[in-house]
Amino acid sequence: MSSKKVVLAYSGGLDTSVILKWLCNSGYEVICFVGNVGQDEDFAAIKRKALATGASKVYVEDLREEFVTDYIFPAMRGDALYEGRYLLGTALARPLLARTQIEIAGKEHAQYVAHGATGKGNDQVRFELTYYALNPGIKIIAPWKDPGFLSEFKGRGDLIRYAERYGIPVKATKAKPYSEDENLMHISHESGVLEDPAYRPPEHVFSKTAPIDKAPNSETVIEITFKDGNPVKVMDKSAKVVKTGALEMFTYLNKIGCENGVGRVDMVENRFVGIKSRGVYETPGATILWAAHRDLEGIAMDKEVMHIRDMFIPKFSELIYNGFWFSPEMDFLMNAFDKSQEAIDGRVMLSIYKGNVITIGREAFTPLYDQKQSSMEEEGGFNAADSKGFIDVNAIRLKAHFVALKGKLPYKWMRKWEKA
């Protein structure tokens, strides 16, 4: 057996199957790792294919529960949203997959890990930063950045011919004219025909969300209960269904979102490597969950804590997107977010209807909202006379600014006063 041992992140697709055989032919003992993060795959068939292609061992790990509790829920507690729109479904799965791969490498005493991510995308960064963060001495094989591999494989045709030469089964169906990444949280569609940002994706592209015209003509009313910012119960009041348990709740929210056409996003984003990329995303359950969680914070989170936390959201989302899940700055932010969530306890009622997630009510168990104090119908709890002094104090600097700028007032309509 070869002394050069590598753990390969393996999907069973054309690229990683060819990479597996190429590594074997290059003198490596290859152990394959397949991570189940909720993608619709026949994992037993993938394992058989890996062994038949030359793998000495195959690990198939069910990571779905951990994906929800340790990655999706923490991202939700920080209201992660990259560039204001992307819920980070692919980016959140990568550190879990890479961490598990490193654990297997340690167990198998492998000196190398390998992946099939391309040299233009974000995933190469996410995988490799995680590898190095968790095992600084690990050696990485990234074939799509390897000159020898690139000289041999210049396109899909070369991959197919190599697979045929070594008897690697290749799906007979014509490849989709775009690429996809699927997990429990979302599915992404990008590249190929979708690289034209003006091209409208045809309806057959979408697989996790119903088209709006096929969604039910009546609303689905659900209630989500939170404890310390985490969901603990989902109640479908329309169907009288109750779900508890992280994976069970999230799967059910995916079902509701899918049926009602919730969670489609089509955007051009900025990749970490400096390239703009068009991505089409379907994220049904997380779209519902993010909306409910954010709404509960409105009634249960202190104003200044919320405003400071909101300043962190772009940075938090960028760290996830760029692959810095395991980093000192992420540890810092996670601790801050955990503190901010200590009183985010309550329930939110939502109407799900034809692509919309509409909050229709909420109740906090430790509310900061005082109905009497907020009411315009009565004076109680607030002395309106105090507002005069409050306004006068806040106006001091505005008055000083006006006086200081006399002679160069910023607005045209003000300049007539300069002569007064």
C-alpha positions in Angstrom: 0.0 0.0 0.0 1.3 3.5 -0.9 2.7 5.6 1.9 1.1 8.7 0.3 -2.4 8.7 1.7 -5.0 11.3 0.8 -8.6 12.0 1.9 -10.6 13.2 -1.1 -13.8 15.2 -0.8 -15.9 13.0 -3.2 -19.3 13.6 -4.7 -19.5 10.8 -7.3 -19.7 13.2 -10.2 -17.5 13.3 -13.2 -14.9 15.7 -11.8 -14.2 14.0 -8.5 -14.4 10.5 -10.0 -11.7 11.4 -12.5 -9.7 13.1 -9.7 -10.0 9.9 -7.7 -8.6 7.7 -10.5 -5.9 10.4 -11.4 -4.7 10.3 -7.7 -4.6 6.5 -7.7 -2.6 6.6 -10.9 -0.3 9.2 -9.4 0.7 6.8 -6.6 -1.7 7.8 -3.8 -3.8 5.6 -1.6 -7.1 7.5 -1.8 -9.8 7.5 1.0 -13.0 9.1 -0.1 -15.2 11.2 2.1 -18.8 11.8 1.2 -20.7 14.3 3.4 -24.5 14.1 3.5 -25.6 17.7 4.1 -29.1 17.1 2.7 -28.4 16.8 -1.0 -30.6 14.4 -3.0 -28.2 11.6 -3.7 -28.0 7.8 -3.6 -25.1 7.5 -1.1 -24.8 3.8 -1.3 -24.3 4.0 -5.0 -21.7 6.8 -4.6 -19.8 4.6 -2.2 -19.9 1.6 -4.6 -18.7 3.8 -7.4 -15.8 5.2 -5.3 -14.6 1.7 -4.3 -14.9 0.5 -7.9 -12.9 3.5 -9.1 -10.0 2.7 -6.8 -10.7 4.1 -3.3 -9.3 2.0 -0.5 -12.0 3.2 1.9 -15.1 5.4 1.8 -16.6 7.4 4.6 -20.2 8.4 4.2 -21.1 10.8 7.0 -24.6 12.0 7.8 -24.0 15.6 8.8 -27.5 17.0 8.4 -28.4 17.5 12.1 -25.1 19.1 12.8 -25.4 21.3 9.7 -28.6 22.7 11.2 -27.6 23.1 14.8 -24.0 24.2 14.5 -24.0 26.2 11.2 -27.5 27.3 10.0 -28.8 28.3 13.4 -25.7 30.3 14.4 -25.9 32.1 11.1 -29.5 32.9 11.7 -28.7 34.2 15.2 -26.4 36.7 13.6 -28.9 37.5 10.8 -26.3 36.6 8.2 -27.1 37.9 4.7 -24.3 38.5 2.2 -24.6 41.7 0.2 -28.1 42.1 1.6 -29.6 39.1 -0.3 -27.7 35.8 -0.2 -28.5 33.5 2.8 -25.1 31.7 2.3 -26.4 28.1 1.8 -23.2 26.9 0.1 -20.8 28.9 2.2 -22.3 27.5 5.4 -21.9 23.8 4.4 -18.3 24.1 3.3 -16.6 24.5 6.8 -18.6 21.5 8.1 -17.5 19.3 5.2 -13.9 20.5 5.4 -13.7 20.0 9.1 -15.1 16.5 8.8 -12.5 15.8 6.1 -9.7 16.9 8.4 -11.0 14.7 11.2 -11.0 11.7 8.9 -7.4 12.6 7.7 -6.4 12.6 11.4 -8.1 9.3 12.0 -6.5 7.7 9.0 -3.1 9.3 9.5 -3.3 10.8 6.0 -0.8 13.5 5.1 -2.9 14.9 2.3 -6.5 16.2 1.7 -7.9 16.9 -1.8 -10.9 18.6 -3.3 -12.4 19.2 -6.7 -13.1 23.0 -6.4 -12.2 25.1 -9.4 -9.5 27.8 -9.4 -11.9 30.7 -10.0 -14.6 30.0 -7.4 -15.1 30.6 -3.7 -15.1 26.9 -2.6 -11.4 26.4 -3.1 -10.8 29.2 -0.5 -13.4 27.9 1.9 -12.1 24.4 1.9 -8.4 25.3 2.1 -8.7 28.0 4.8 -10.6 25.5 6.9 -8.0 22.8 6.3 -5.2 25.1 7.4 -7.1 26.5 10.4 -7.7 23.0 11.8 -4.4 21.3 10.8 -1.7 23.8 9.8 0.6 21.0 8.7 -1.8 19.4 6.2 -0.8 19.1 2.6 -3.4 20.0 0.0 -3.9 18.6 -3.5 -6.1 20.9 -5.6 -6.1 19.4 -9.1 -7.8 22.3 -10.8 -4.8 24.4 -9.8 -2.2 21.7 -10.6 -0.2 22.4 -13.8 0.1 18.7 -14.5 -3.6 18.0 -14.2 -4.5 21.1 -16.2 -2.3 20.1 -19.0 -4.1 16.8 -19.2 -7.6 18.0 -18.7 -8.6 21.1 -20.6 -12.3 20.5 -20.6 -15.2 18.2 -20.0 -14.4 16.2 -23.1 -11.0 15.2 -21.7 -12.6 14.2 -18.4 -15.2 12.0 -20.2 -12.5 10.3 -22.4 -10.4 9.6 -19.2 -13.4 8.1 -17.5 -14.1 5.9 -20.5 -10.5 4.7 -20.7 -10.6 3.5 -17.0 -14.2 2.2 -17.0 -15.6 4.9 -14.7 -19.4 5.1 -15.2 -20.5 8.4 -16.6 -24.2 9.4 -16.5 -25.6 9.1 -20.0 -27.9 12.1 -19.6 -26.8 15.4 -21.2 -25.2 17.7 -18.7 -27.3 20.7 -17.6 -26.1 23.9 -19.2 -25.3 25.3 -15.7 -23.9 24.0 -12.4 -25.7 23.3 -9.2 -24.9 22.9 -5.5 -27.6 21.4 -3.3 -27.8 20.9 0.4 -30.5 20.9 3.1 -30.5 24.7 3.2 -30.6 25.6 -0.4 -29.8 24.9 -4.0 -27.7 27.2 -6.2 -27.7 27.5 -9.9 -24.8 29.3 -11.7 -22.4 29.2 -14.6 -23.2 28.1 -18.2 -26.2 29.8 -19.7 -26.8 31.6 -16.4 -23.6 33.6 -16.8 -25.6 36.1 -19.0 -27.1 38.3 -16.2 -29.9 39.4 -18.6 -31.0 35.8 -19.2 -34.1 34.8 -17.3 -33.8 31.3 -15.9 -36.6 29.0 -17.3 -38.9 27.4 -14.8 -37.3 24.0 -15.1 -34.2 25.3 -13.4 -36.0 25.6 -10.1 -36.4 22.4 -8.0 -36.9 23.5 -4.4 -39.6 26.2 -4.9 -42.9 26.0 -6.7 -43.7 28.7 -9.3 -46.0 31.4 -7.9 -48.8 30.5 -10.3 -48.7 26.9 -9.0 -48.6 27.9 -5.3 -51.7 27.4 -3.2 -54.4 30.1 -3.4 -54.8 30.1 0.4 -52.3 31.2 3.0 -50.4 28.8 5.3 -50.3 30.1 8.9 -47.4 28.9 11.0 -46.0 29.8 14.4 -42.3 29.5 15.3 -41.2 29.5 19.0 -37.7 30.6 19.9 -35.5 30.1 23.0 -32.3 32.0 23.3 -32.6 32.9 19.6 -32.9 29.3 18.5 -36.2 27.8 17.1 -37.6 25.1 19.4 -41.0 24.5 17.9 -42.7 24.9 14.6 -46.5 24.8 14.5 -48.4 24.7 11.2 -51.8 26.1 12.3 -53.3 25.4 8.9 -52.5 21.7 8.9 -52.4 21.3 12.7 -48.9 19.9 12.6 -46.3 20.4 15.3 -42.5 19.8 14.8 -39.7 19.9 17.3 -36.1 18.9 16.9 -33.7 20.9 14.8 -33.6 18.8 11.6 -37.3 18.0 11.8 -38.3 21.7 12.1 -36.0 22.8 9.4 -37.1 20.1 7.0 -40.7 21.0 7.6 -40.1 24.7 7.0 -38.4 23.7 3.7 -41.6 21.9 2.8 -43.8 24.9 3.5 -41.5 27.3 1.7 -41.2 25.0 -1.3 -45.0 24.6 -1.7 -45.6 28.3 -1.4 -42.8 29.5 -3.7 -40.7 31.1 -1.0 -37.0 31.8 -1.2 -35.9 32.6 -4.8 -33.1 35.0 -5.2 -31.4 36.0 -8.5 -28.3 38.3 -8.0 -24.9 39.2 -9.2 -22.5 38.9 -6.2 -18.8 39.6 -5.5 -16.7 36.5 -5.1 -13.8 36.6 -2.6 -11.3 36.1 -5.5 -12.4 39.4 -7.1 -14.7 38.2 -9.8 -18.4 39.1 -10.1 -20.7 36.1 -10.4 -24.4 35.6 -11.2 -26.1 33.2 -8.8 -29.7 31.9 -8.7 -30.7 30.6 -5.3 -33.6 28.7 -3.8 -33.6 28.9 0.0 -37.2 28.2 1.2 -37.0 27.2 4.9 -34.2 29.6 5.8 -36.1 32.5 4.3 -39.0 31.8 6.6 -36.8 31.2 9.6 -34.7 34.4 9.1 -37.9 36.5 8.8 -39.4 35.1 12.0 -36.2 35.5 14.0 -35.6 39.1 12.9 -39.1 40.0 13.8 -38.9 38.6 17.3 -35.7 40.6 17.9 -37.7 43.7 17.3 -39.8 43.2 20.4 -37.2 41.4 22.6 -33.8 42.9 21.9 -32.4 46.2 23.4 -32.2 49.0 20.9 -28.5 49.8 21.3 -27.5 46.1 21.3 -29.5 45.6 18.1 -27.9 48.6 16.4 -24.4 47.5 17.3 -25.1 43.9 16.3 -26.5 45.2 12.9 -23.2 46.9 12.3 -21.6 43.4 12.5 -23.9 41.7 10.1 -22.1 42.7 6.8 -18.7 41.6 8.3 -20.2 38.4 9.8 -21.7 37.5 6.4 -18.5 38.3 4.6 -16.5 36.0 6.9 -18.9 33.2 6.2 -18.8 33.8 2.5 -15.0 34.1 2.3 -14.4 30.9 4.3 -13.3 32.3 7.7 -15.7 30.2 9.8 -12.8 28.9 11.9 -11.0 32.2 12.8 -10.4 34.4 15.8 -12.6 37.1 14.5 -15.5 34.6 14.0 -15.1 33.4 17.6 -15.3 37.0 18.8 -18.5 37.6 16.8 -20.2 34.4 17.8 -19.7 35.1 21.4 -21.1 38.6 20.9 -24.1 37.2 19.1 -24.7 34.5 21.7 -24.9 37.3 24.3 -27.3 39.3 22.2 -29.6 36.3 22.0 -30.0 35.5 25.7 -33.5 37.1 25.8 -34.8 36.3 22.3 -37.5 34.1 23.6 -41.0 34.1 22.2 -43.1 33.1 19.2 -43.8 34.7 15.9 -46.9 34.1 13.7 -46.4 34.1 10.0 -48.6 34.0 6.9 -46.9 32.2 4.0 -48.6 33.0 0.7 -47.4 32.9 -2.9 -43.7 33.7 -2.3 -44.4 36.0 0.6 -43.4 35.6 4.3 -45.6 38.0 6.2 -45.4 38.5 10.0 -48.9 38.7 11.4 -48.1 38.7 15.1 -45.5 38.1 17.7 -45.2 37.6 21.5 -42.0 37.9 23.5 -41.7 36.0 26.8 -39.4 38.8 28.1 -40.7 41.8 26.1 -39.1 45.2 26.0 -42.3 46.5 24.3 -44.7 48.3 26.6 -48.1 48.7 25.0 -49.2 51.4 27.4 -46.0 53.4 27.0 -46.1 53.2 23.2 -49.8 54.0 22.9 -50.9 57.2 21.2 -54.3 56.9 23.0 -53.1 57.6 26.5 -50.3 59.4 28.4 -49.3 56.6 30.8 -45.6 55.7 31.2 -44.2 58.7 29.4 -44.1 62.4 30.2 -44.6 64.1 26.8 -43.3 67.4 28.2 -39.9 65.8 28.5 -39.7 65.6 24.7 -39.2 69.4 24.5 -35.9 69.3 26.3 -34.9 66.1 24.4 -35.4 67.9 21.1 -33.7 71.1 22.3 -30.6 69.2 23.4 -30.4 67.3 20.1 -30.9 70.5 18.1 -27.8 72.3 19.6 -25.3 70.9 17.1 -27.7 71.5 14.2 -28.0 75.1 15.0 -24.3 75.5 15.5 -23.7 73.8 12.1 -26.0 76.3 10.4 -24.3 79.3 12.0 -20.8 78.0 11.1 -21.8 77.6 7.4 -23.3 81.0 7.0 -22.1 82.3 3.7 -21.7 78.8 2.2 -24.9 77.1 2.9 -25.2 73.6 1.3 -28.6 73.9 -0.3 -29.5 76.2 -3.2 -32.8 77.2 -1.7 -31.0 78.3 1.5 -28.7 80.8 -0.3 -31.3 83.4 -0.5 -30.9 83.7 3.3 -27.3 84.6 2.9 -28.2 88.1 1.9 -30.7 88.5 4.7 
